[in-house]
């Protein structure tokens, strides 16, 4: 009997803890597939007292016997991919058996990274907060129909096509007052390409659908967050791909009627890296404490994350556009230091009180409206079941479920794999 694809994605501005939750859910699935983004992702997993950060490879890779697919919607930097693979091989991961790469995935060139840096530097104070990994320029070449794909590595005139695209980028770079030298990166890039060619390269759309038709369980892993979606995020401060559940269809070649559960991950508060609007951002001691307690520094960039209280209008919006069927709340333990917790339930916007995300959240005319609830003031990191939740935490969860109208099925109380409390059994 054919199965459906469950989709797991972030509901905020990224960094919600998707990598950890995918790792926890992987035993219940046969295939884990990344469907968009690139090495701008930093999916952090922690187990056996070791911390791991994945940028391109799906977060199910540490489970033997599970298939992990880098889908066609992903953009791949061969240099970063090689570093990831080298580290995994040292840990005993069987890459040849567990990792598959789509022929249709696009490749990031060294000049894409140079273009990213030049463009961001040129924006000055108006920069969007790019990770400078070449993601945007690569997606621009994809939509401009002159990008290079993994399958192109195997055609006879690949080097000619590479040189042509590189020359195009160099002509664009001449327009910027920007010095760059890609010679070292280019040498590493060619090494990475040689490794990439040795991996299991597949027609991923056929592969995923065959697995589904055979009754295998597939989990689609999203990167970044819904509020960074190129169409529905806080434009222009967004990423260059569709981070929402619809992106799983185009990023894997899965029909819309084949989507099953949509699992939305959110933090018990909010964070954002880089520029862009953030209605509930805190610029005070509470924000500093949140950052310190949550170790809120970017897994890819190392940049300090901006921190703020949970934003229900933004969450409702993300739930709506994704068709979320269940919620997973992470980092509940971080809020244990607060006597009181604020929850943004509405915005004051252009003289009206609204409970939805308007077109322009960059507006100075938008401010959050809060309610205040008691904090739990108890260390959660050693809890293993819901029965021992402080009553204040249970009340916080109930409040969120009533407001969002979607069940919270998982609560994370620490970074480790075993610090994850299932409120309902996983029917994967």
GUBAKE-791585 format. One record per residue: x, y negated, z of N, C-alpha, C in turn; residue in three letters. Coordinates in steps of 0.05 Angstrom, whole numbers, padded with zeros to 5 digits, always signed. Each point is the difference from the previous one (the first is absolute). Layout:
N
XYZXYZXYZALA...
//
This chain:
428
+00017+00024+00000-00017-00024+00000+00018-00025+00000UNK-00007-00019-00017+00016-00024-00003-00002-00017+00026UNK+00023-00012+00008+00000-00017+00023+00001-00030-00008UNK-00001-00018+00019+00001-00028-00005+00026-00011+00012UNK+00007-00024-00009+00024-00013+00010-00008-00019+00023UNK+00012+00004+00023-00004-00019+00022+00021-00022-00003UNK-00007-00024+00006+00018-00023-00004+00006-00012+00028UNK+00025-00005+00005+00008-00013+00025+00015-00026-00008UNK-00010-00022+00012+00012-00026-00007-00002-00019+00023UNK+00014-00022-00002+00000-00021+00020-00022-00020-00005UNK-00011-00011+00022-00022-00019-00002+00008-00029+00006UNK+00025-00004+00007+00009-00027+00007+00021-00009-00020UNK+00022-00013+00009+00021-00010-00018+00024+00019+00000UNK-00005+00026+00001+00021+00020+00001+00010+00005+00028UNK+00019+00018+00003+00013+00006+00025-00020+00011+00021UNK-00021+00013-00009-00021+00010+00019+00008+00026+00013UNK+00020+00014-00010+00008+00026+00011-00009+00023-00017UNK-00002-00005-00027-00010+00020-00018+00018+00025-00001UNK+00027-00005+00000+00019+00022-00002-00004+00020+00023UNK-00003-00010+00024-00004+00017+00023-00026+00017-00003UNK-00021-00013-00007-00026+00014-00002+00001+00021-00023UNK+00012-00007-00022+00003+00020-00022+00015+00024+00010UNK+00022-00005+00015+00016+00022+00011-00017+00018+00019UNK-00017-00013+00016-00018+00015+00018-00021+00016-00015UNK-00010-00011-00021-00022+00013-00015+00010+00021-00020UNK+00026-00001-00008+00010+00017-00021-00005+00030+00005UNK+00001+00011+00024-00005+00028+00004-00028+00009-00010UNK-00018-00019-00003-00028+00006-00009-00003-00003-00030UNK+00022-00006-00014-00001-00004-00029+00021+00017-00014UNK-00004+00004-00026+00020+00015-00016+00018-00019-00016UNK-00011-00023-00008+00014-00019-00018-00002-00028+00012UNK+00022-00014+00002+00000-00029+00008+00010-00016-00024UNK-00015-00020-00009+00008-00014-00024-00001-00031+00004UNK+00023-00013-00004+00001-00029+00000-00012-00010-00026UNK-00017-00021+00001-00014-00009-00024+00007-00028-00010UNK+00014-00016+00016+00008-00027-00010+00022-00011+00017UNK+00010-00024-00007+00021-00013+00014+00027+00012-00007UNK+00020-00008+00014+00027+00010-00005+00016-00001+00026UNK+00026-00005-00003+00017-00001+00024-00004-00024+00018UNK-00020-00017-00007-00008-00021+00019-00015+00012+00024UNK-00008+00025-00003-00012+00014+00023+00021+00009+00020UNK-00007+00001+00025+00017+00011+00020-00017+00017+00019UNK-00003+00025-00006-00017+00018+00016+00017+00014+00021UNK-00005-00008+00026+00017+00009+00022-00013+00024+00013UNK+00015+00021+00004-00008+00024+00014+00019+00006+00023UNK-00010+00010+00022+00017+00006+00022-00008+00027+00012UNK+00020+00018+00002-00004+00026+00013+00027+00011+00009UNK+00000+00017+00020+00024+00012+00011+00020-00022+00007UNK-00011-00023+00009+00017-00023+00009+00017-00012-00022UNK-00008+00005-00025+00014-00012-00023-00020-00017-00016UNK+00009-00024-00008-00017-00017-00016+00008+00002-00030UNK-00020+00002-00017+00004+00003-00029-00016-00022-00014UNK+00012-00013-00020-00014-00019-00016+00000+00009-00030UNK-00023+00003-00011-00003+00008-00029-00009-00024-00016UNK+00011-00004-00023-00007-00023-00017-00015+00009-00026UNK+00006+00023-00010-00012+00009-00025-00013+00027+00002UNK+00013+00017+00016-00009+00028+00002-00024+00002+00019UNK-00020+00015-00006-00024+00003+00017+00008+00010+00028UNK-00017-00008+00020+00007+00005+00028-00006+00029+00009UNK-00008+00017-00018-00004+00028+00007+00025+00017-00005UNK+00022-00013-00008+00024+00014-00009+00013+00017+00022UNK-00005-00006+00025+00014+00014+00022-00014+00026+00007UNK-00022+00007-00014-00015+00024+00006+00007+00021-00022UNK+00014+00021+00007+00007+00021-00020-00025+00011-00013UNK+00002+00006-00026-00023+00012-00014-00020-00019-00011UNK+00002-00026+00007-00018-00020-00010+00011-00013-00025UNK-00017-00005-00020+00009-00013-00025-00004-00031+00003UNK+00020-00014-00007+00000-00030+00002+00005-00012-00028UNK-00019-00016-00009+00000-00010-00027+00003-00031+00001UNK+00019-00010-00016+00003-00028-00006-00016-00005-00025UNK-00024-00013+00003-00019-00002-00022+00008-00021-00021UNK-00016-00001-00021+00005-00018-00023-00002-00029+00007UNK-00015-00007+00021-00004-00027+00008+00023-00012+00016UNK+00019+00017+00007+00023-00009+00016+00022-00010-00018UNK+00016-00019+00009+00024-00009-00014+00024+00009+00016UNK+00020+00011-00014+00022+00014+00013+00027-00014-00005UNK+00014-00005+00022+00028-00010-00003+00018+00025+00004UNK+00014+00009-00021+00016+00024+00002+00022-00002+00022UNK+00010-00024+00006+00020-00003+00021-00012+00006+00027UNK-00023-00012+00006-00013+00005+00026-00010+00029+00002UNK-00010+00010-00021-00010+00028+00000+00023+00019+00006UNK+00023-00004-00012+00023+00017+00005+00008-00001+00030UNK+00001-00024+00012+00007-00002+00028-00020+00016+00017UNK-00026-00003-00006-00020+00015+00015+00004+00030-00002UNK+00005+00009-00025+00003+00029-00005+00025+00010+00014UNK+00023-00015-00002+00024+00009+00013-00004+00003+00030UNK-00015-00019+00012-00005+00002+00029-00017+00024+00007UNK-00020+00005-00017-00018+00023+00005+00014+00027-00003UNK+00017+00001-00020+00015+00025-00005+00018+00006+00024UNK+00012-00020+00012+00017+00003+00024-00017+00012+00023UNK-00025-00007+00000-00018+00010+00022-00012+00027-00006UNK+00008+00012-00023-00010+00026-00007-00026+00001-00015UNK-00009-00022-00010-00025-00001-00016+00006+00012-00027UNK-00017+00018-00009+00003+00013-00026-00013-00017-00022UNK+00015-00020-00010-00010-00019-00019-00010+00014-00026UNK+00015+00020-00009-00007+00013-00025-00027+00014+00002UNK-00007+00009+00023-00026+00014+00004-00023-00018+00007UNK+00007-00023+00012-00022-00016+00012-00005-00027-00014UNK+00018-00010-00017-00004-00026-00012-00005+00002-00030UNK-00021-00015-00009-00008-00001-00028-00002-00030-00008UNK+00008-00006-00024-00001-00028-00009-00015-00002-00026UNK-00018-00019-00002-00016-00004-00025+00016-00010-00023UNK-00004+00012-00023+00013-00010-00024-00007-00029-00007UNK-00024-00008+00009-00010-00026-00008+00007-00022+00021UNK+00014+00007+00021+00008-00021+00020+00021-00018-00013UNK-00002-00026+00005+00018-00019-00012+00026-00003+00017UNK+00022-00008-00013+00026-00001+00012+00008-00029+00004UNK+00011-00005+00024+00010-00027+00007+00029-00002-00010UNK+00007-00020-00016+00027-00004-00010+00015-00019+00019UNK+00026+00000+00000+00015-00019+00016-00008-00029-00007UNK-00005-00005-00025-00008-00028-00008-00028-00007+00010UNK-00017+00020+00005-00025-00007+00013+00004-00012+00027UNK+00019+00011+00015+00006-00011+00027+00011-00028-00002UNK+00018-00004-00020+00011-00027-00004-00022-00020-00007UNK-00019+00008-00017-00022-00017-00007-00017-00007+00025UNK-00005+00020+00017-00016-00004+00024+00014-00021+00018UNK+00026+00003+00004+00014-00019+00017+00001-00028-00012UNK+00004-00001-00026+00001-00027-00013-00027-00014+00001UNK-00021+00015-00005-00027-00011+00001-00007-00010+00028UNK+00007+00016+00020-00007-00008+00027+00016-00024+00009UNK+00026+00000-00007+00017-00023+00007-00010-00026-00013UNK-00011+00003-00024-00009-00023-00016-00025-00012+00013UNK-00016+00016+00014-00025-00010+00013+00005-00018+00024UNK+00024+00002+00011+00006-00017+00023-00019+00005+00023UNK-00012-00021+00010-00018+00002+00023-00026+00015-00007UNK-00005+00003-00026-00025+00013-00008+00004+00030-00005UNK+00022+00012+00009+00006+00028-00005-00022+00017+00013UNK-00005+00023-00012-00022+00017+00009+00009+00021+00020UNK+00026+00002+00005+00009+00020+00020+00006+00027-00012UNK+00009+00000-00025+00007+00025-00014+00021+00015+00015UNK-00001+00027-00002+00021+00017+00012+00026+00000-00017UNK-00002-00012-00024+00023-00003-00018+00010+00027-00011UNK-00018+00019-00001+00006+00027-00010-00005+00004-00030UNK-00008-00022-00013-00005+00003-00029-00028+00010-00007UNK-00017+00002+00020-00027+00012-00004-00017-00017-00020UNK-00002-00026+00006-00017-00017-00017+00009+00000-00029UNK+00026-00005-00006+00009+00000-00028-00004+00027-00014UNK+00002+00022+00015-00004+00026-00012-00029+00004-00008UNK-00019-00008+00017-00028+00002-00007-00007-00020-00022UNK+00014-00023-00002-00004-00018-00022+00008+00012-00026UNK+00022+00015+00000+00008+00014-00025-00019+00022-00007UNK-00011+00013+00021-00020+00021-00004-00024-00011-00015UNK-00011-00022+00011-00024-00012-00013+00008-00014-00026UNK+00025-00008-00003+00009-00012-00025+00007+00020-00021UNK-00002+00026+00008+00003+00022-00019+00028+00003-00011UNK+00020-00007+00017+00027+00006-00009+00017+00012+00023UNK-00013+00011+00020+00014+00013+00022+00012+00027-00008UNK+00017+00010+00017+00012+00026-00004-00012+00019+00021UNK-00007+00024-00009-00012+00020+00017+00018+00024+00004UNK-00005+00016+00021+00016+00023+00006+00003+00018-00025UNK-00022+00004-00014+00001+00017-00024+00019-00010-00021UNK+00005-00027+00000+00018-00011-00021+00029+00008+00005UNK+00006+00009+00024+00028+00008+00006+00009+00024-00018UNK-00020+00014-00010+00006+00025-00015-00001-00004-00030UNK-00004-00025-00009-00001-00004-00029+00027-00009-00010UNK+00006+00004-00026+00027-00003-00010+00009-00029+00000UNK-00018-00020-00003+00008-00028-00002-00004-00014+00027UNK+00001+00014+00022-00005-00013+00026+00019-00023+00005UNK+00026+00005-00004+00020-00021+00006-00005-00025-00017UNK-00008+00005-00025-00006-00023-00017-00023-00016+00011UNK-00021+00014+00009-00023-00014+00012+00007-00014+00026UNK+00017+00013+00016+00010-00013+00025+00014-00026-00007UNK+00019+00002-00019+00015-00024-00007-00018-00023-00010UNK-00020+00007-00015-00019-00019-00011-00015-00015+00022UNK-00010+00016+00019-00016-00012+00022+00019-00016+00018UNK+00024+00010+00005+00019-00015+00016+00006-00027-00013UNK+00004+00000-00027+00006-00025-00014-00023-00020+00002UNK-00024+00011-00002-00024-00018+00004+00001-00013+00027UNK+00005+00016+00021+00001-00011+00027+00023-00021+00002UNK+00022+00005-00012+00023-00019+00001-00008-00027-00013UNK-00015+00002-00021-00009-00025-00013-00019-00016+00018UNK-00017+00014+00015-00018-00014+00019+00017-00011+00023UNK+00019+00014+00009+00017-00009+00023+00016-00025-00007UNK+00005-00005-00026+00015-00024-00008-00016-00025+00006UNK-00027+00003+00004-00017-00023+00006+00002-00009+00029UNK+00012+00017+00017+00002-00006+00028+00028-00010+00007UNK+00002-00016+00021+00025-00008+00011+00007+00021+00022UNK+00009+00023-00010+00003+00023+00018+00023+00018-00009UNK+00019+00004+00018+00023+00017-00007-00005+00028+00010UNK+00007+00020-00017-00004+00027+00008+00021+00018-00014UNK+00004+00023+00013+00019+00020-00012-00011+00027+00006UNK-00009+00014-00021-00013+00026+00003+00020+00023-00005UNK+00025-00006-00004+00019+00022-00009+00001+00023+00020UNK+00002-00007+00026+00002+00022+00020-00027+00015+00002UNK-00022-00015+00000-00026+00013+00002-00006+00017-00025UNK+00010-00010-00023-00005+00014-00025+00014+00028+00000UNK+00024+00001+00011+00015+00025+00002-00016+00020+00018UNK-00009-00010+00022-00016+00017+00019-00026+00008-00013UNK-00012-00018-00016-00025+00005-00014+00003+00024-00018UNK+00021+00001-00016+00005+00022-00018+00004+00026+00015UNK+00013-00001+00023+00003+00024+00017-00028+00010+00009UNK-00017-00020+00008-00027+00007+00009-00016+00012-00022UNK+00003-00010-00024-00015+00010-00023+00008+00029-00005UNK+00025+00007+00002+00009+00027-00005-00013+00019+00021UNK-00002-00009+00025-00014+00017+00020-00030+00002-00006UNK-00012-00023-00008-00028+00000-00006-00007+00020-00022UNK+00017+00002-00020-00004+00018-00023+00000+00029+00009UNK+00012+00006+00022+00002+00028+00010-00024+00008+00017UNK-00017-00020+00008-00023+00006+00017-00022+00014-00017UNK-00021+00009+00014-00022+00012-00014-00018-00022-00011UNK+00003-00005-00026-00015-00022-00013-00025+00013-00012UNK-00023-00011+00006-00026+00012-00007-00019-00020-00013UNK-00019+00011-00014-00024-00016-00009-00019+00000+00024UNK+00003-00020+00017-00012+00001+00027-00031+00001-00001UNK-00012-00014-00021-00029+00000-00001-00011+00029-00005UNK+00014+00015-00017-00008+00027-00005+00005+00017+00025UNK+00023-00004+00012+00008+00016+00023-00019-00004+00024UNK-00007-00025+00006-00018-00005+00023-00027+00011-00006UNK-00011-00003-00024-00026+00011-00006-00001+00030+00000UNK+00022+00013-00008+00002+00029+00001-00001+00010+00029UNK+00015-00014+00017+00001+00007+00028-00028-00003+00013UNK-00014-00021-00007-00027-00004+00010-00019+00022-00010UNK+00002+00006-00026-00017+00021-00011+00005+00027+00013UNK+00024+00004+00010+00007+00025+00014-00008-00001+00029UNK-00013-00022+00008-00009-00002+00028+00020-00010+00020UNK+00023-00010-00010+00021-00010+00017-00009-00028+00011UNK+00009-00005+00024-00006-00026+00013+00021-00021-00007UNK-00009-00023-00010+00018-00021-00008-00005-00025+00016UNK+00022-00012+00010-00002-00025+00015+00015-00021-00016UNK-00013-00021-00008+00013-00022-00014+00009-00021+00020UNK+00026-00006-00001+00012-00018+00019+00005-00028-00012UNK-00013-00020+00012+00003-00027-00010+00023-00014+00014UNK+00011-00021-00013+00021-00016+00012-00010-00029+00002UNK+00015-00016+00016-00009-00027+00006-00028+00000+00013UNK-00016-00020-00003-00026+00000+00013-00021-00013-00018UNK-00026+00004+00006-00022-00009-00017+00000-00030-00004UNK+00009-00015+00020+00000-00029-00002+00024-00011-00017UNK+00016+00019-00010+00022-00006-00019-00007+00009-00028UNK-00024+00010-00005-00008+00009-00026+00001-00022-00020UNK+00010+00006-00024+00004-00021-00021-00027-00014-00008UNK-00022+00015+00002-00026-00012-00007-00015-00011+00024UNK+00001+00015+00023-00018-00006+00022+00015-00010+00025UNK+00026-00003-00002+00015-00010+00023+00002-00030+00001UNK+00017-00010+00018+00002-00029+00004+00018-00013-00021UNK-00010+00001-00025+00015-00009-00023+00008-00029+00003UNK+00024-00009-00008+00021+00016-00014+00019+00014+00018UNK-00005+00000+00026+00018+00013+00020-00007+00029+00002UNK+00004+00015-00021-00008+00028-00002+00022+00016-00013UNK-00004+00026-00002+00019+00017-00014-00009+00002-00029UNK+00013+00016-00017-00006+00001-00028-00015+00024-00009UNK-00013+00014+00019-00015+00024-00008-00027+00000+00015UNK-00017+00019-00008-00026+00003+00013+00004+00019+00024UNK-00001-00012+00024+00005+00015+00024-00025+00013+00011UNK-00023-00006-00011-00026+00011+00010-00005+00028-00011UNK-00022+00012+00010-00006+00028-00008-00003+00004-00030UNK-00010-00020-00014-00003+00002-00029+00027+00004-00013UNK+00022-00010+00013+00027+00004-00011+00008+00029-00001UNK-00012+00017+00017+00006+00028-00001-00009+00013-00026UNK-00022-00010-00011-00010+00010-00025+00020-00006-00023UNK+00008-00025-00002+00018-00008-00022+00029+00009+00006UNK+00007+00002+00026+00028+00006+00007+00006+00030+00000UNK-00022+00017-00002+00005+00029-00001-00015+00013-00023UNK-00018-00014-00013-00016+00013-00021-00022+00017+00011UNK-00013-00010+00021-00022+00014+00013-00026-00015-00005UNK-00021+00014-00008-00026-00014-00006-00012-00010+00026UNK-00016-00022-00002-00012-00012+00024-00018+00020+00015UNK-00014+00018-00014-00017+00019+00013+00015+00023+00014UNK+00027-00001-00002+00017+00020+00013+00011-00011+00027UNK-00007-00024+00007+00010-00012+00025-00018+00011+00023UNK+00013+00010+00021-00015+00011+00023+00000-00021+00022UNK+00012+00007+00023+00002-00018+00022+00020-00023-00006UNK-00006-00024+00010+00019-00022-00001+00007-00007+00029UNK+00024+00004+00007+00010-00003+00027+00014-00027+00002UNK-00011-00019+00015+00011-00027+00002+00016-00002+00026UNK+00026-00009-00003+00017-00003+00023+00001-00030+00008UNK-00002-00006+00025+00003-00027+00009+00013-00001+00028UNK+00015-00021+00004+00012-00004+00027-00021-00011+00019UNK+00004+00004+00026-00018-00011+00020+00001-00030+00001UNK+00020-00011-00015+00002-00029-00002+00008-00005-00030UNK+00012-00022-00007+00007-00006-00028+00029-00009-00003UNK+00012+00008-00022+00027-00011-00007+00001-00006-00029UNK+00020-00017-00007+00005-00006-00028+00029-00007-00003UNK+00013+00009-00022+00027-00007-00006+00000-00019-00024UNK+00017-00020+00002+00002-00019-00023-00021-00022+00001UNK-00003-00013-00022-00018-00023-00002-00029+00008-00004UNK-00018-00019+00002-00028+00005-00005-00018-00005+00024UNK-00026-00003-00005-00019-00007+00021-00002+00023+00020UNK-00006-00008+00025-00003+00019+00022-00017-00014+00021UNK-00026+00002-00002-00018-00016+00017+00004+00004+00030UNK+00007+00024+00010+00002+00005+00028+00029-00001+00010UNK+00019-00010-00016+00028-00001+00008+00004-00015+00026UNK+00017+00010+00017+00007-00013+00026+00027-00012-00002UNK+00002-00026+00008+00026-00014+00000+00008-00005+00029UNK-00008+00016+00018+00005-00005+00029+00013+00024+00013UNK+00001+00000+00027+00013+00021+00015-00014+00027-00005UNK-00026+00000-00004-00014+00025-00005+00010+00013-00026UNK+00004-00017-00021+00010+00010-00025+00028+00011+00003UNK+00017-00014+00015+00027+00010+00005+00000+00026+00015UNK-00017+00002+00020-00002+00025+00016-00009+00023-00017UNK-00020-00005-00018-00010+00020-00018+00022+00011-00018UNK+00015-00019-00011+00022+00008-00018+00021+00017+00015UNK+00007-00008+00025+00020+00014+00016-00011+00028+00007UNK-00024+00001+00010-00011+00026+00009-00004+00019-00023UNK-00008-00011-00023-00006+00017-00023+00024+00005-00018UNK+00024-00012+00008+00024+00002-00017-00007-00007-00029UNK-00012-00023-00003-00011-00008-00026+00021-00014-00017UNK+00015+00018-00013+00020-00009-00020-00003+00018-00024UNK+00001-00012-00024-00006+00015-00024+00018+00024-00004UNK-00012+00024-00007+00016+00024-00004+00016-00001-00026UNK-00008-00017-00019+00015-00003-00025+00018-00024+00001UNK-00009-00022+00011+00016-00025-00001+00013-00007+00027UNK-00010+00011+00022+00011-00008+00026-00010-00027+00010UNK-00017-00013-00016-00010-00026+00007-00019+00002+00024UNK+00000-00019+00019-00020+00000+00021-00028-00004-00011UNK-00019+00016+00010-00027-00002-00009-00015-00021+00015UNK-00017-00014-00014-00019-00019+00013-00022+00017+00014UNK-00007-00009+00023-00019+00016+00016-00025-00016+00008UNK-00022+00014+00003-00025-00013+00009-00021+00020+00009UNK-00022-00010+00009-00022+00017+00010-00015+00013-00024UNK-00014+00021+00006-00015+00014-00021-00021-00018-00013UNK-00004+00004-00026-00017-00017-00016-00022+00017-00012UNK-00024-00001+00012-00022+00017-00009-00012-00008-00027UNK-00002-00026-00007-00010-00007-00027+00018+00012-00022UNK+00027-00002+00004+00018+00011-00019-00002+00031-00001UNK-00003+00012+00023-00003+00029+00001-00026+00010-00014UNK-00022-00015+00005-00025+00007-00013+00002-00001-00031UNK+00015-00021-00009+00004-00003-00029+00015+00023-00011UNK+00022+00008+00014+00017+00022-00010-00016+00027+00001UNK-00016+00003+00020-00017+00025+00002-00020+00001-00024UNK-00011-00023-00006-00020-00002-00022+00013+00007-00027UNK+00022-00013-00007+00011+00004-00027+00013+00027-00003UNK+00006+00014+00022+00013+00026-00001-00020+00023+00003UNK-00024-00006+00010-00019+00022+00006+00010+00018+00023UNK+00012-00012+00021+00012+00015+00021-00021+00017+00015UNK+00007+00025+00004-00018+00019+00014+00009+00006+00028UNK+00026-00004+00006+00009+00003+00028+00024-00018+00004UNK+00003-00009+00025+00021-00018+00008+00020+00013+00018UNK+00026-00008-00003+00021+00008+00019+00012-00025+00011UNK+00000-00002+00027+00012-00024+00013+00027+00007+00011UNK+00020-00016-00007+00027+00004+00009+00009-00022+00020UNK+00021+00006+00014+00013-00019+00018-00018-00011+00022UNK-00019+00017+00009-00016-00008+00023+00018-00005+00025UNK+00022+00014+00002+00018-00002+00023+00012-00028+00002UNK+00004-00014-00023+00013-00026+00001-00017-00020+00016UNK-00026+00002-00001-00018-00019+00014-00001+00005+00030UNK+00013+00021+00010-00001+00006+00028+00012-00022+00018UNK+00015-00018-00012+00013-00022+00016-00018-00024+00005UNK-00023+00000-00013-00017-00024+00002-00023+00004+00020UNK-00004-00021+00017-00023+00000+00019-00026-00002-00015UNK+00000-00016-00021-00024-00004-00017+00008+00003-00029UNK-00019+00009-00016+00004+00004-00029-00021-00016-00015UNK+00008-00013-00020-00019-00016-00016-00007+00016-00026UNK-00024-00003-00008-00010+00012-00025-00013-00021-00017UNK+00010-00004-00024-00013-00020-00019-00024+00013-00012UNK-00024-00011+00005-00025+00011-00010-00011-00016-00024UNK+00008-00026-00001-00010-00018-00021+00021-00020-00008UNK-00005-00015-00021+00016-00024-00006-00018-00024+00001UNK+00011-00023+00007-00012-00026-00005+00012-00009-00027UNK-00018-00003-00020+00010-00006-00027-00018-00021-00013UNK+00012-00023-00006-00014-00022-00013-00026-00006+00014UNK+00001-00001+00026-00023-00008+00016-00020+00022+00007UNK+00006+00025-00010-00018+00022+00005+00015+00023+00015UNK-00016+00016+00014+00011+00023+00014-00006+00025-00018UNK+00021+00013-00009-00004+00023-00019+00014+00025+00012UNK-00008+00023-00009+00012+00025+00009+00012+00016-00023UNK+00007-00014-00021+00012+00013-00024+00024-00015-00009UNK+00016+00012-00018+00024-00013-00010-00007-00017-00024UNK+00004-00027+00001-00007-00017-00022+00022+00001-00022UNK-00006-00014-00022+00019+00000-00022+00027-00012+00008UNK+00000-00021+00015+00024-00014+00006+00006+00000+00030UNK+00015+00021+00009+00007+00000+00029+00026-00015+00004UNK+00011-00012-00021+00022-00019+00003-00009-00026+00011UNK-00026-00005+00000-00012-00026+00007+00007-00008+00028UNK+00006-00026+00003+00003-00012+00027-00026-00002+00014UNK-00022+00005-00015-00027-00003+00010-00010+00026+00011UNK+00017+00019+00006-00008+00026+00010+00014+00005+00027UNK-00016+00007+00020+00012+00007+00026-00015+00023+00013UNK+00014+00017+00015-00013+00024+00011-00017-00006+00024UNK-00021+00015+00003-00017-00001+00024+00004+00026+00016UNK+00007-00002+00025+00007+00023+00016-00020+00007+00022UNK-00002+00025+00007-00010+00008+00025+00023+00012+00016UNK-00002+00000+00026+00021+00010+00017-00009+00025+00016UNK+00016+00021+00000-00007+00025+00014+00023+00006+00019UNK-00006+00016+00021+00021+00007+00020+00021+00018-00013UNK+00026-00004+00007+00021+00019-00008+00000+00024+00018UNK+00015+00021-00009+00000+00025+00016+00023+00001+00020UNK+00022-00016-00006+00022-00002+00019+00009+00028+00011UNK+00002+00019-00018+00009+00026+00007+00017+00012-00023UNK+00022+00013+00008+00017+00012-00021-00016+00024-00013UNK-00002-00002-00026-00015+00021-00015+00018+00021-00012UNK+00026-00004+00000+00018+00015-00017+00002+00030+00009UNK-00008+00007+00024+00001+00028+00008-00028+00013+00000UNK-00019-00014-00011-00027+00012-00001-00002+00021-00023UNK-00015+00021+00004-00003+00021-00020-00029+00006-00007UNK-00019-00013+00014-00028+00005-00007-00016-00025+00008UNK-00023-00002-00013-00018-00024+00003-00011-00001+00028UNK-00003+00022+00014-00012+00000+00026+00015-00018+00020UNK+00026-00003-00005+00016-00016+00018+00004-00029-00009UNK-00015-00008-00020+00001-00028-00009-00010-00018+00023UNK+00013-00023+00005-00011-00020+00017-00027-00009-00010UNK-00018-00007+00018-00027-00007-00008+00000-00024-00019UNK+00020-00018+00004+00002-00024-00016+00007+00007-00029UNK+00017+00019-00004+00007+00009-00027-00024+00013-00013UNK-00014+00017+00014-00024+00012-00011-00021-00021-00008UNK-00002-00021+00016-00019-00022-00006+00009-00015-00025UNK+00027-00004-00003+00011-00013-00023-00007+00016-00026UNK+00004+00026+00002-00006+00018-00023-00030-00001-00007UNK-00017+00000+00021-00029-00001-00005-00007-00026-00013UNK+00011-00022+00010-00005-00027-00012+00007+00000-00030UNK+00024+00011-00006+00008+00000-00028-00017+00017-00018UNK-00008+00024+00011-00017+00018-00016-00028-00013-00005UNK-00010-00014+00021-00026-00013-00004+00001-00023-00020UNK+00022-00014+00000+00003-00023-00018+00006+00010-00029UNK+00016+00020-00002+00010+00009-00027-00018+00022-00012UNK-00016+00013+00016-00019+00020-00009+00014+00024-00014UNK+00024+00006+00009+00015+00024-00010+00013+00012+00025UNK-00001+00027+00002+00012+00013+00024+00031-00002+00000UNK+00011-00004+00024+00029+00001+00004+00007+00028+00008UNK+00012+00015-00018+00005+00029+00005+00027+00006+00012UNK+00019-00018-00003+00027+00004+00010+00009-00025+00014UNK+00013+00003+00024+00012-00022+00014+00029+00007+00005UNK+00018-00018-00009+00029+00005+00004+00009-00017+00024UNK+00015+00013+00018+00009-00013+00025+00030-00001+00002UNK+00014+00003-00022+00029-00002+00000+00010+00009-00028UNK+00026-00005-00005+00011+00005-00027+00004+00030-00006UNK+00002+00016+00020+00007+00028-00004-00024+00016-00011UNK+00007+00021-00016-00020+00017-00012-00020+00010+00021UNK+00010+00007+00024-00018+00012+00020-00015-00021+00017UNK+00004-00025-00006-00015-00021+00014-00024-00009-00017UNK-00016+00020-00007-00022-00004-00018-00024+00015+00011UNK-00022-00014+00005-00023+00012+00013-00023+00002-00020UNK-00008+00025-00006-00022+00005-00018-00027-00002+00015UNK-00016-00019-00007-00027-00002+00013-00020+00018-00012UNK+00005+00009-00025-00017+00019-00014+00018+00020-00015UNK-00008+00025-00003+00017+00019-00015+00004-00009-00029UNK+00023+00007-00010+00006-00007-00028-00012+00022-00018UNK-00020-00008-00016-00012+00020-00018+00011-00004-00028UNK+00026+00005-00003+00013-00004-00025+00002+00026-00016UNK
//
